[in-house]
Amino acid sequence: MIWVKLESKKFPVRARKLQSFMQQMANRIVVGSYRHEKGKDNFGHRSQDYHKRLKKCLRDYETTGNLEKLLDVANYAALEFYNSNHPLQHFNEKDSQGKTQLNQEFV
């Protein structure tokens, strides 16, 4: 199991809420990987259209207000990030002044 631990003295309530959200995301990824991938040690597949699923979950949230759908949106965003099929995919990090940082590739 994956454990998410965040500590913050400045924003303890926000940190606890974020920790809870991230833990629920991690729990869903682990359970989903066993359910759909039969326990394989991977994080999604490029053959899946996570972007389409992300948009559907966001529409469902907007329609129903079900906060559970936001966990699905966050997880599909993470899966899309690491398994993107977008033809123009890239990572262009910018600092707080909007200056471009060195591009990084994620594995």
Wavefront OBJ file of the C-alpha trace (Angstrom):
o trace
v 0.000 0.000 0.000
v 1.129 3.548 -0.630
v 1.110 5.992 2.278
v 0.955 9.728 1.687
v 2.327 11.892 4.490
v 2.443 15.666 4.386
v 3.393 17.915 7.246
v 2.787 21.625 7.386
v 2.806 23.924 10.397
v 1.728 26.914 8.338
v -1.402 25.320 6.811
v -2.176 22.230 8.908
v -5.862 21.975 7.911
v -5.078 22.381 4.201
v -2.222 19.910 4.473
v -4.461 17.306 6.133
v -7.140 17.781 3.472
v -4.548 17.482 0.704
v -3.052 14.428 2.397
v -6.482 12.791 2.570
v -7.190 13.593 -1.093
v -3.818 12.241 -2.227
v -4.217 9.116 -0.093
v -7.608 8.433 -1.666
v -6.055 8.923 -5.123
v -3.257 6.478 -4.280
v -5.729 3.932 -2.881
v -7.778 4.041 -6.079
v -4.709 3.655 -8.295
v -3.532 0.616 -6.315
v -6.956 -1.058 -6.241
v -7.548 -0.237 -9.912
v -4.192 -1.660 -10.929
v -5.046 -4.970 -9.268
v -8.577 -4.997 -10.624
v -7.764 -4.023 -14.202
v -4.113 -4.976 -14.611
v -4.139 -8.168 -12.541
v -1.428 -6.904 -10.206
v 1.103 -5.848 -12.850
v 3.671 -3.309 -11.667
v 2.787 -0.492 -14.026
v 1.050 2.849 -14.091
v -1.425 2.827 -16.952
v -0.984 2.145 -20.648
v -0.474 4.401 -23.629
v -3.268 2.534 -25.404
v -5.865 3.996 -23.010
v -7.582 7.325 -23.722
v -7.251 8.844 -20.262
v -7.932 12.352 -21.566
v -11.373 11.310 -22.805
v -12.142 9.605 -19.486
v -10.922 12.664 -17.568
v -13.304 14.929 -19.508
v -16.226 12.536 -18.936
v -15.600 12.423 -15.178
v -15.373 16.216 -15.060
v -18.710 16.507 -16.893
v -20.205 13.980 -14.458
v -18.934 16.059 -11.517
v -20.345 19.263 -13.017
v -23.715 17.556 -13.511
v -23.988 15.707 -10.199
v -21.672 17.529 -7.784
v -20.326 14.132 -6.671
v -16.871 14.867 -5.197
v -15.816 11.270 -5.869
v -15.629 12.220 -9.553
v -12.869 14.736 -8.739
v -10.720 11.856 -7.465
v -11.277 10.148 -10.804
v -10.371 13.372 -12.650
v -7.152 13.699 -10.653
v -6.179 10.075 -11.264
v -6.942 10.241 -14.972
v -4.884 13.445 -15.154
v -1.947 11.606 -13.534
v -2.357 8.621 -15.872
v -2.538 10.951 -18.880
v 0.573 12.789 -17.671
v 2.628 9.595 -17.610
v 0.981 7.868 -20.616
v -0.018 10.706 -22.918
v -1.049 9.994 -26.503
v -1.340 13.680 -27.347
v 0.548 14.362 -30.602
v 1.946 17.635 -29.224
v 2.770 16.415 -25.717
v 5.558 18.275 -23.992
v 6.501 19.594 -20.577
v 7.413 23.256 -20.430
v 7.921 24.247 -16.813
v 7.824 27.927 -15.916
v 8.842 29.669 -12.734
v 6.736 32.213 -10.820
v 7.826 35.038 -13.164
v 6.747 33.053 -16.221
v 10.305 32.336 -17.325
v 10.798 28.997 -19.000
v 12.826 26.452 -17.088
v 14.767 23.604 -18.605
v 12.379 21.024 -20.122
v 12.284 17.748 -18.226
v 11.235 14.327 -19.397
v 9.330 12.129 -16.944
v 9.663 8.391 -16.872
l 1 2 3 4 5 6 7 8 9 10 11 12 13 14 15 16 17 18 19 20 21 22 23 24 25 26 27 28 29 30 31 32 33 34 35 36 37 38 39 40 41 42 43 44 45 46 47 48 49 50 51 52 53 54 55 56 57 58 59 60 61 62 63 64 65 66 67 68 69 70 71 72 73 74 75 76 77 78 79 80 81 82 83 84 85 86 87 88 89 90 91 92 93 94 95 96 97 98 99 100 101 102 103 104 105 106 107
